[in-house]
Amino acid sequence: MIHQDKQGMRLHGSLFGSSAGDTYTGQSYGDDMPCMSCGGRHPIYETQQVYDVARTIVDCIVVRRFMMIGVLRSNDGRWIAACSAAEGTPAYNAFREALSHRHKRSLPPLSILGNTPRRYNHSHGGRVISEAFIRSCRVGNAPIAGKCAAPKLILHAIAHRLPRPWTMSEVLFDPAGTNRNYTAYATAPSCATCKSLLPHLLCPSKADVALNEFNGLIQQSWGASW
């Protein structure tokens, strides 16, 4: 297994000890950039348990279609799964088929997500997030915000008030080896767009931030070509 190690991270207390029944892998999401609203960090940690579930789904996919597979577990034991492919595409259909495969018996009960619904438009702190705002988070040639598995999982968890802490993993399915930025079948760190979007989604602050201020922060971090 390959994991991006993030040094100096403080784990949520419930991820320690036998009650957690799990191990932190060294990867976390949502903390690559300081939050533009509060300046803090709002990580979701990857644990061995959620990685193993995402990897099992990947193992069940039978068509050669590039996509990211994401899994999130809430603190009350609920599981959700999403992929980066749009609903109705061959890749998305293969993702759903994998969850009905014979290996399903080794998976926990999973809610399967499709595209990001527009009604899921609030941050963790309750701030309204417009579709235009989400789309503005795109950085360079990275995927359009909301297309990746991670924001689909997080927006669903927020909308349904799944209890935190959440643990999450994204794994790349790329049997043809076409992507040079990530390793197939391994933990996938956030793309440039998600690095900018996820801190905003995860921020518990109720204070809003002006869109032009946010754009300025992104340009400062990633350059004028974003």
N, C-alpha and C positions, 0 to 999 in steps of 0.2 A: 504494500500500500504506500501511496505517496500523499503526504499532507504538508500544507504550508504551515510552518511553525511560526507562531506569533509569541514573542517573548514578553514577559512582564505582565501577562493578563491575569486579572483577579477573577476567579470563577465565582459564580453565584453559589451561595451556601448550600442550596439543595442539590448541587451537582457533586458534592463531596459525600464520602462514606457509603455504607452499605445500603442506606435508604435510596440512594440514587441508582445503585445497581449498574453503574456504567463508568466509562473512562473517557476523559477529555482527550481528543486526538491532537490538539495543537492548532486547530483551525477554528476561526470564528468569522462571522459575517456581520456587516453593518458598522464596522469600526475602522474601516480603511481611511476614512476622512473624518475630521471633527464635524459634529453636527452643526449646521449653519444657523440653527435657532438658539442652541444653548451652549455650544462649544464643547459639549461632552462627548462621550463614546457610549454607544448602545449596542454592545455585541450580542449576537446569538451564537452560542457555542455549538460546535459539532462534537458529538460523542460517538463512540464506537458503535453504539446501538443503532443510531439513525443512519450512520454510514453503511452498516451492514444491510439494513432494510433497502436503502437506495441501490446498493450494489446487487442485491438479490433481484430487484426489479430489472436492472440492466441485464443481468444474466438470462432473464426470461424473454428478452426482446429477440425476435427471430428475423427481422428484416434489417437491411443495411441502411439505416437512416440516421443521419447526424442529429443529435439533440442532447439537451441537458435534462437529467432526471433529478427532481428535488423532493425531499421528504422532510416534514416538520412534525415534531411530537410536542404536545402541550403537557403542562404539569399534571393534568388529571388523566394522562394516558391515552388521549385521543391522537390519532394519526391522520395526516393528510398528505397526498402525493400530487405532484404536478410535473409537467414537462414543458420545454420551451417551444414545442411545436404547436401550431394553431389547430383548433378543433376542426375536424373533417379532413385533415391532411393525412397522407399515408403514415407519416411518422407518428402523429397523435393516435391514429387507430392502432398502430403497433404497440404503443405505450399502454393503451387500454387493454389490448389483447394479452400483454405480458402479465397484467394483474389478474387475469382469469386462467393463467397457465397452471400446470400441475404444481408448480412451486408455490402457488398461492397459500397452500397449507402451512408453509413455513413463514408466512408474512402475517403481521398483525392486521386487524380490520382497518382498512384504509378508505377514507373519503377521497374520491378522485376528482380533481379540479380540471376545468377547461380553460377558456380564455378569461382574462381579468374582467369581471363585470364592471360596468361603469358606475354602478351604485355603490361599489366598495370604494368610497372616496374620502376616508378619514385616516389621519395618522393615529398612532397609538395614544397620543395626547388629546385627540378629538378635533384637530384642525382639519378644515375642509381642504382637500387636495383636488384641484380640477384636472381634467384630462389633459388640458393644455400644459399645466404645470408638470405633470408626469412626463409628457412627451418632451418637454424642454430639458429634461435631465440627460438627454442623450449626449454622449461625449465622443467626438470624432466619428469613426466608422463602427463603433461598438453597437450592439443591438439596441433597438428602440426600447425605451423604458417601459416596463410592464410585460415585455415579451418573455423574459427569462423566468425560470421556475421560482426563484427566490421571492420576487415581489408578488407573484400570484399567491404563494403560500402565506406571506406576511399579511397581505391585505385581507385574505380570507380569515386568518387567525384574529385580526383586529375586528373585522366585521362581526364575527361570531363570538367575540369576547372569550377566546380560549385562554385559560389561566396560564400565566407565566410562572417560572421561566420556560421559554421554548428552547428546544434543541433542533438543529437543522443540518442537513447535508445536501450538497449538490454534486452529482457525479456525471462525468461526460460519457455519453455513448457515441463512439466514433470508430466503428470497426474498420473503416477504410483508412483511418489515420490521416484525415485531411486537415485537421486543425493543428497548427504548429505552436499555439500558445498554451495548450492544455494537454494533459496526458490522458489518453482514453482509459476508462474504467477506474480512474482515480478521482479523489476529491478535486473539485473545480473551484478555485478562488473566484471571487466576484469579478465580473467584467468592469470596464471603466464606467459604464453607465450605472450599474448597480452600486458601485462604490460611492457615487454621488447621490443616488436615490434612496438607498436603504437607511442611512442615518436619519433622513427626514421622516420616513415612514415610521421608524422605531422611536422617535423622540417622544418622551412623556410630557413635554412642555405643551401648554395650551396656547401659548403666545404664537401668533402667526408671523410669517416673514414675507416681506415684499418680494415679488418675483424678480424684479430687476436687481435687488440685492443678492438674491440667490444666484442669478446668472453671473453676477460679478465675482462671487466666490468661486464658482466653477471655472471661470476664465482664469482667475488668479492661480488656481491649483493645476489646471490642465493646459493652459495656453489659449491664445486667441483663436486657434483653429478648431475648437471643440464644436 
